[in-house]
Amino acid sequence: MTKKKLVLVNPVNCVRSGFSVNPSSRFPPLGLGILASLTPDTWDVKLLDENFTPFEYHDADLVGVTAFTSAANRAYEIASTYRKRGVPVVMGGIHASMCPTEALQFADAVVVGEAESVWAKVLADAESGKLTGLYHGEWLAPNRLAPPRRDVYEGDYVFASVQTSRGCPLDCEFCSVTAYNGRRYRRRPIEDVLDELESVPDELLFFVDDNIIGNGGVCRAQALELFKGMVARDLKMSWFCQASINVADDPEVLDWAARAGCRMIFIGIEAEDDDALAEVNKRLNLKKGAGSYTQMFDRVHAAGIAVLGAFIFGMDSDTPETLRRRAEFMVNSDVDAMQLTTMTPLPGTRLFERLEKEGRLLYTQFPADWAHYDLTKLVHQPKSMEPDELWDVIRECTEQVYALPTLKTKARRTLETTGSIETTEFAYRTNMNYRNIGLALGTLTE
């Protein structure tokens, strides 16, 4: 019997390069890999990732397209290419889930939410010619979260990606994770994760969980089980992950993470003062207080791990003076690697709803204007200054934060505080990646 052809597409914003500037910032699209693993052998599966190769038409009986908001227009363009030839298209992912009515204008069907629970029905409907409308995915139990099929990834990815959990109980105003994955941590069985890790050939790894440590005693025990399991199985990987600042509360967890290969932790610091943290409802940071950051950094460094601190510029309370202080904090603190992003109201967030209601979005010709919503451009009217003034200050701060002497000083400090050359290399290369993004976007000069 001739197999049907399924083409899965990961589009990239063609207007602005963003994080795809750097090869090490291009991660395998896990969602598409998972759908490939759930697709029966009666289908041939091909995955096209524009992070590496511009889209070219491939014959298909069904096309699945995912997209972040900044790449939505590219996704719609690719979908239209197939629909004009009579090939059915299903769209999913975070943007389509937040804007399903819009996405349905460009596809035969849209999956809202996590697709695993409805993928079998999507394929069955496609085979019978009945693919249409909205499919609403459920939040599956952790033991039903499947690993991806990695042989469909054809790009030369620097890091492999693995997910151990979904969901987040925090409620940051600018984040859509809770709307997409729910407010409850769902952690996969640790043995399943360890088995998957053993099958990953790469030595560099990114745990894509929004918070790999989680919150509370149960999550702590599961994190320890994972890290100790990696050590017991002698998985020789170097990796980084994302966590909230409570990761620094537990030296034992940090120690086992380091022994398991953790070199850097991405932490959403956002701002260095409590007023700004309160504005974006960064409750965990606010509970501890911005004044606790130094002690937190020290505890992470004591385990030999670097801190990748994420900071937001363009909050309502921001003024030129507060932003310059934020940049000074980034440069002078013991944060090892620094991410500077512009406050971006993404669809599905309370921030987007509030700014839209207040008439403060600068780009509203959707879907065409979604290309601007890539975390690197000012897309809303600031409250305390004019857009041009804010953008000038962001450019000034970017020049300061990513100046080469600053990054070299950071690297020396990382080596002193962690005692690890490998950790230092992780942090320095990350800083250089962000510097390259600034150069590509024109917010930074040579």
C-alpha positions as CSV (number, residue, x, y, z in Angstrom):
1,M,0.0,0.0,0.0
2,T,1.3,3.4,-0.9
3,K,2.0,5.6,2.1
4,K,0.4,9.0,2.5
5,K,2.8,12.0,2.8
6,L,2.7,14.3,5.8
7,V,4.8,17.5,5.7
8,L,5.4,19.3,8.9
9,V,6.7,22.9,8.7
10,N,8.5,25.2,11.2
11,P,8.4,28.7,9.6
12,V,10.8,31.5,10.5
13,N,10.0,35.3,10.4
14,C,11.4,36.6,7.2
15,V,11.3,40.2,8.2
16,R,13.4,40.1,11.3
17,S,16.0,37.5,12.1
18,G,15.7,37.6,15.9
19,F,17.2,34.6,17.8
20,S,17.6,32.6,14.5
21,V,20.7,34.7,13.8
22,N,22.7,32.3,15.9
23,P,23.0,28.6,15.1
24,S,23.0,27.8,18.8
25,S,19.7,29.6,19.3
26,R,17.9,27.3,16.7
27,F,16.3,24.5,18.7
28,P,14.5,21.4,17.2
29,P,10.7,22.1,17.0
30,L,9.7,19.6,19.7
31,G,5.9,19.9,19.0
32,L,6.4,18.8,15.4
33,G,8.7,16.0,16.5
34,I,6.1,14.7,18.9
35,L,3.4,14.7,16.3
36,A,5.8,12.8,14.0
37,S,6.2,10.2,16.8
38,L,2.4,9.9,17.1
39,T,1.9,9.5,13.3
40,P,1.4,5.8,12.3
41,D,3.7,4.1,9.8
42,T,1.0,4.4,7.1
43,W,2.4,7.9,6.7
44,D,5.8,9.1,5.4
45,V,6.8,12.2,7.5
46,K,9.0,15.0,6.4
47,L,9.9,18.0,8.6
48,L,10.9,21.3,7.0
49,D,12.6,23.8,9.4
50,E,13.3,27.2,8.0
51,N,15.9,27.8,10.6
52,F,18.2,26.0,8.2
53,T,16.6,25.9,4.8
54,P,14.1,28.2,3.2
55,F,10.8,26.6,2.4
56,E,10.5,24.6,-0.8
57,Y,7.3,22.9,-1.9
58,H,7.2,19.1,-1.3
59,D,4.3,16.9,-2.4
60,A,2.0,16.1,0.5
61,D,-1.4,14.6,1.4
62,L,-1.5,16.7,4.6
63,V,0.5,19.6,5.9
64,G,1.0,20.6,9.5
65,V,2.3,24.1,10.3
66,T,3.2,25.5,13.7
67,A,4.4,29.1,14.4
68,F,5.4,31.6,17.1
69,T,3.6,34.9,16.7
70,S,6.4,36.7,14.9
71,A,6.4,33.9,12.2
72,A,2.6,33.7,11.9
73,N,2.6,35.5,8.5
74,R,5.2,33.2,7.1
75,A,3.1,30.2,8.4
76,Y,0.1,31.6,6.6
77,E,2.1,32.1,3.4
78,I,3.3,28.5,3.4
79,A,-0.2,27.2,4.2
80,S,-1.6,29.2,1.3
81,T,0.9,27.7,-1.0
82,Y,-0.4,24.2,-0.3
83,R,-4.1,25.1,-0.1
84,K,-3.9,26.6,-3.6
85,R,-2.8,23.2,-4.8
86,G,-5.7,21.5,-3.0
87,V,-3.6,20.1,-0.2
88,P,-5.3,20.3,3.2
89,V,-3.5,22.2,6.0
90,V,-3.8,22.0,9.7
91,M,-2.2,24.7,11.9
92,G,-1.3,24.6,15.6
93,G,1.1,25.9,18.1
94,I,1.1,28.9,20.4
95,H,0.0,31.6,18.0
96,A,-2.8,29.6,16.3
97,S,-4.0,28.5,19.7
98,M,-4.2,32.2,20.9
99,C,-5.7,33.4,17.6
100,P,-7.7,30.4,16.2
101,T,-10.3,32.4,14.3
102,E,-7.5,34.3,12.5
103,A,-5.5,31.1,11.8
104,L,-8.6,29.3,10.4
105,Q,-8.7,31.9,7.6
106,F,-5.5,30.3,6.3
107,A,-6.0,26.6,7.1
108,D,-8.5,23.9,6.8
109,A,-8.3,23.1,10.5
110,V,-6.7,24.6,13.6
111,V,-5.6,22.7,16.7
112,V,-6.1,24.8,19.8
113,G,-3.8,23.8,22.7
114,E,-1.7,20.7,23.0
115,A,-2.2,18.6,19.9
116,E,-1.4,15.1,21.2
117,S,-4.9,14.2,22.4
118,V,-6.5,15.0,19.0
119,W,-3.8,14.1,16.5
120,A,-5.2,10.7,15.8
121,K,-8.6,12.3,15.0
122,V,-6.9,14.9,12.8
123,L,-5.2,12.2,10.7
124,A,-8.3,10.1,10.5
125,D,-10.4,13.1,9.3
126,A,-7.7,14.1,6.8
127,E,-7.7,10.6,5.4
128,S,-11.5,10.6,5.0
129,G,-11.6,14.1,3.6
130,K,-13.4,15.5,6.6
131,L,-10.7,17.7,8.1
132,T,-12.3,21.0,9.1
133,G,-12.7,23.5,11.8
134,L,-11.3,23.7,15.3
135,Y,-9.8,20.8,17.3
136,H,-9.4,21.4,21.0
137,G,-6.5,19.5,22.6
138,E,-6.7,18.4,26.2
139,W,-4.0,18.8,28.9
140,L,-2.9,15.2,29.0
141,A,-1.7,13.3,32.1
142,P,2.1,13.4,32.4
143,N,2.5,9.7,31.6
144,R,0.8,10.3,28.2
145,L,3.3,13.0,27.1
146,A,5.3,11.4,24.3
147,P,8.9,12.1,23.3
148,P,9.7,13.4,19.8
149,R,10.8,11.3,16.9
150,R,14.3,12.7,16.4
151,D,15.1,11.2,13.0
152,V,12.9,13.8,11.3
153,Y,15.2,16.6,12.4
154,E,17.4,17.4,9.5
155,G,19.0,20.6,10.7
156,D,22.5,20.8,12.3
157,Y,21.2,21.8,15.8
158,V,23.8,22.7,18.4
159,F,21.6,21.7,21.2
160,A,19.1,18.9,21.5
161,S,15.8,19.7,23.3
162,V,14.1,17.7,26.0
163,Q,10.9,18.5,27.9
164,T,10.3,17.0,31.4
165,S,7.2,18.9,32.4
166,R,4.5,21.3,31.2
167,G,2.4,24.0,32.9
168,C,3.2,26.9,35.3
169,P,1.3,28.1,38.3
170,L,2.7,31.6,38.1
171,D,0.7,34.3,36.5
172,C,3.1,36.8,34.9
173,E,1.2,39.4,32.9
174,F,3.3,39.1,29.8
175,C,3.3,35.3,29.6
176,S,0.9,33.0,27.7
177,V,2.2,29.7,29.1
178,T,-0.6,29.3,31.6
179,A,-3.2,29.8,28.8
180,Y,-1.5,27.2,26.6
181,N,-0.2,24.6,29.0
182,G,-2.3,25.2,32.2
183,R,-1.4,26.4,35.7
184,R,-0.5,23.0,37.1
185,Y,2.9,21.3,36.7
186,R,2.6,18.1,34.9
187,R,5.9,16.3,35.1
188,R,6.6,13.2,33.0
189,P,7.7,10.0,34.8
190,I,11.4,10.5,35.5
191,E,12.3,7.0,34.1
192,D,10.6,8.0,30.8
193,V,12.7,11.2,30.7
194,L,15.9,9.3,31.5
195,D,15.2,6.7,28.8
196,E,14.7,9.5,26.3
197,L,17.9,11.2,27.4
198,E,19.8,7.9,26.8
199,S,18.5,7.9,23.2
200,V,19.7,11.5,22.5
201,P,23.1,11.4,20.6
202,D,23.9,15.1,21.3
203,E,26.3,16.1,24.1
204,L,24.7,19.6,24.5
205,L,21.2,19.8,25.8
206,F,18.5,22.3,26.5
207,F,15.7,21.4,28.9
208,V,12.8,23.5,27.5
209,D,10.6,23.4,30.6
210,D,9.5,26.8,31.7
211,N,10.7,25.8,35.2
212,I,12.6,22.6,35.5
213,I,12.7,22.8,39.3
214,G,9.0,23.5,39.8
215,N,7.6,24.6,43.2
216,G,7.1,22.6,46.4
217,G,8.3,19.4,47.9
218,V,7.0,17.0,45.3
219,C,8.6,19.0,42.5
220,R,11.9,19.2,44.4
221,A,11.9,15.4,44.9
222,Q,11.2,14.9,41.2
223,A,14.0,17.3,40.1
224,L,16.4,15.5,42.4
225,E,15.4,12.1,41.0
226,L,16.0,13.4,37.5
227,F,19.5,14.8,38.3
228,K,20.6,11.8,40.3
229,G,19.3,9.5,37.6
230,M,21.4,11.3,35.0
231,V,24.4,10.8,37.2
232,A,23.6,7.1,37.8
233,R,23.2,6.4,34.1
234,D,26.4,8.3,33.4
235,L,24.8,10.6,30.9
236,K,27.7,12.8,29.9
237,M,25.8,15.9,28.8
238,S,26.3,19.6,29.3
239,W,23.1,21.4,29.5
240,F,21.1,24.5,30.5
241,C,17.6,25.0,31.6
242,Q,15.0,27.5,32.8
243,A,13.9,28.0,36.4
244,S,12.5,30.5,38.8
245,I,14.6,32.2,41.4
246,N,13.6,29.6,44.0
247,V,16.1,27.3,42.4
248,A,18.7,29.1,44.5
249,D,16.9,28.1,47.8
250,D,18.2,24.5,47.7
251,P,21.9,23.8,47.6
252,E,21.4,20.1,47.3
253,V,19.3,20.5,44.1
254,L,21.9,22.8,42.6
255,D,24.7,20.4,43.5
256,W,23.0,17.5,41.8
257,A,22.1,19.6,38.8
258,A,25.7,20.5,38.4
259,R,26.9,16.9,38.8
260,A,24.4,16.0,36.1
261,G,25.9,18.5,33.7
262,C,24.0,21.7,34.3
263,R,26.2,24.7,33.2
264,M,23.7,27.5,33.1
265,I,20.2,28.4,34.4
266,F,18.0,30.9,32.6
267,I,16.2,32.9,35.3
268,G,13.5,35.6,34.6
269,I,14.8,38.4,36.7
270,E,13.0,41.0,34.6
271,A,13.9,44.1,36.8
272,E,16.1,45.1,39.7
273,D,13.5,46.9,41.7
274,D,10.3,45.8,43.4
275,D,8.0,48.4,41.8
276,A,8.7,47.0,38.3
277,L,8.3,43.4,39.5
278,A,4.9,44.3,41.0
279,E,3.8,45.8,37.7
280,V,4.2,42.6,35.8
281,N,3.0,40.4,38.7
282,K,6.4,38.7,39.1
283,R,5.2,37.3,42.4
284,L,8.0,34.9,43.3
285,N,10.7,37.5,42.7
286,L,8.7,40.1,44.5
287,K,8.1,37.9,47.5
288,K,11.9,37.4,47.9
289,G,12.6,41.0,47.0
290,A,15.0,42.4,44.4
291,G,17.5,42.9,47.1
292,S,17.9,39.1,47.4
293,Y,19.4,38.7,43.9
294,T,23.1,38.9,45.0
295,Q,22.7,36.1,47.5
296,M,20.8,34.0,44.9
297,F,23.6,34.5,42.3
298,D,26.2,33.5,44.9
299,R,24.4,30.2,45.7
300,V,24.1,29.3,42.1
301,H,27.7,30.1,41.4
302,A,28.8,28.0,44.4
303,A,27.5,25.0,42.6
304,G,29.6,25.9,39.5
305,I,26.6,27.0,37.5
306,A,26.2,30.3,35.6
307,V,23.1,32.6,35.7
308,L,21.5,33.7,32.5
309,G,19.4,36.7,33.6
310,A,16.5,37.9,31.5
311,F,15.6,41.6,31.8
312,I,12.7,43.5,30.3
313,F,12.8,47.0,29.0
314,G,9.7,49.1,28.4
315,M,7.4,48.5,31.4
316,D,4.9,51.2,32.2
317,S,6.9,52.3,35.2
318,D,10.1,52.6,33.2
319,T,11.7,56.0,32.6
320,P,15.1,56.8,31.0
321,E,16.6,56.9,34.5
322,T,15.2,53.5,35.6
323,L,16.3,51.8,32.4
324,R,19.8,53.2,32.7
325,R,19.9,51.8,36.3
326,R,18.7,48.5,35.0
327,A,21.5,48.4,32.5
328,E,24.0,49.3,35.2
329,F,22.7,46.5,37.3
330,M,23.1,44.0,34.5
331,V,26.6,45.1,33.9
332,N,27.8,45.4,37.5
333,S,25.9,42.5,39.1
334,D,27.1,38.9,39.1
335,V,24.7,37.9,36.4
336,D,26.9,35.9,34.0
337,A,24.9,36.1,30.8
338,M,22.3,38.8,30.0
339,Q,19.2,38.8,27.9
340,L,17.7,42.2,27.1
341,T,14.3,42.1,25.5
342,T,11.6,44.8,24.8
343,M,8.3,44.4,26.6
344,T,6.1,42.6,24.1
345,P,2.4,42.1,24.4
346,L,1.9,38.7,22.8
347,P,-1.6,37.5,22.0
348,G,-3.2,35.4,24.7
349,T,-1.5,37.4,27.5
350,R,-3.2,39.7,29.9
351,L,-0.7,42.4,28.8
352,F,-1.9,42.2,25.3
353,E,-5.6,42.4,26.4
354,R,-4.8,45.5,28.6
355,L,-2.8,47.4,26.0
356,E,-5.3,46.7,23.3
357,K,-8.1,47.9,25.5
358,E,-6.2,51.0,26.3
359,G,-5.5,51.7,22.6
360,R,-1.7,51.6,23.1
361,L,-0.7,49.0,20.5
362,L,1.4,50.7,17.8
363,Y,1.0,47.9,15.3
364,T,-2.6,46.6,14.9
365,Q,-2.9,45.6,11.2
366,F,-3.2,41.9,11.9
367,P,-2.1,39.5,10.8
368,A,0.4,41.5,8.7
369,D,1.8,43.3,11.8
370,W,2.6,40.1,13.8
371,A,6.1,40.1,12.3
372,H,6.9,43.0,14.6
373,Y,6.1,41.1,17.8
374,D,9.4,39.3,18.1
375,L,10.6,40.7,21.5
376,T,13.2,43.0,19.9
377,K,11.0,45.9,18.7
378,L,8.8,48.4,20.5
379,V,5.2,47.6,19.6
380,H,3.3,49.6,22.2
381,Q,3.0,53.2,23.3
382,P,5.0,53.6,26.6
383,K,3.4,55.3,29.5
384,S,6.2,57.5,30.7
385,M,7.9,58.6,27.5
386,E,7.5,58.7,23.8
387,P,8.3,55.7,21.7
388,D,11.3,57.3,20.0
389,E,12.8,58.3,23.4
390,L,12.3,54.8,24.8
391,W,13.9,53.2,21.7
392,D,16.9,55.6,21.9
393,V,17.4,54.5,25.6
394,I,17.1,50.8,24.7
395,R,19.8,51.3,22.0
396,E,22.0,53.1,24.5
397,C,21.6,50.4,27.1
398,T,22.1,47.6,24.5
399,E,25.4,49.2,23.5
400,Q,26.5,49.3,27.2
401,V,25.4,45.8,28.1
402,Y,26.9,44.0,25.1
403,A,30.1,46.0,24.7
404,L,33.0,43.6,24.2
405,P,34.9,44.9,27.3
406,T,31.8,44.3,29.4
407,L,31.4,40.7,28.1
408,K,35.1,39.9,28.7
409,T,34.9,41.2,32.2
410,K,31.8,39.1,32.8
411,A,33.7,36.0,31.6
412,R,36.5,36.6,34.0
413,R,34.1,37.1,36.9
414,T,32.2,33.9,35.9
415,L,35.4,31.9,36.0
416,E,36.3,33.4,39.4
417,T,32.8,32.7,40.9
418,T,32.1,29.3,39.5
419,G,35.7,27.9,39.0
420,S,34.5,26.2,35.8
421,I,36.0,26.9,32.4
422,E,33.1,25.0,30.7
423,T,30.5,27.1,32.6
424,T,32.4,30.3,31.6
425,E,32.4,29.3,28.0
426,F,28.6,28.6,28.1
427,A,28.0,32.1,29.6
428,Y,30.4,33.9,27.3
429,R,29.0,32.3,24.1
430,T,25.5,33.2,25.2
431,N,26.5,36.8,25.7
432,M,28.1,36.8,22.2
433,N,24.9,35.3,20.7
434,Y,22.9,38.2,22.2
435,R,25.4,40.7,20.9
436,N,25.1,39.2,17.4
437,I,21.4,39.6,17.6
438,G,21.9,43.3,18.5
439,L,24.2,43.7,15.6
440,A,21.8,42.0,13.2
441,L,18.9,44.1,14.3
442,G,20.8,47.4,14.3
443,T,20.4,48.1,18.0
444,L,24.1,47.6,18.4
445,T,27.1,48.8,16.4
446,E,30.5,47.3,16.0
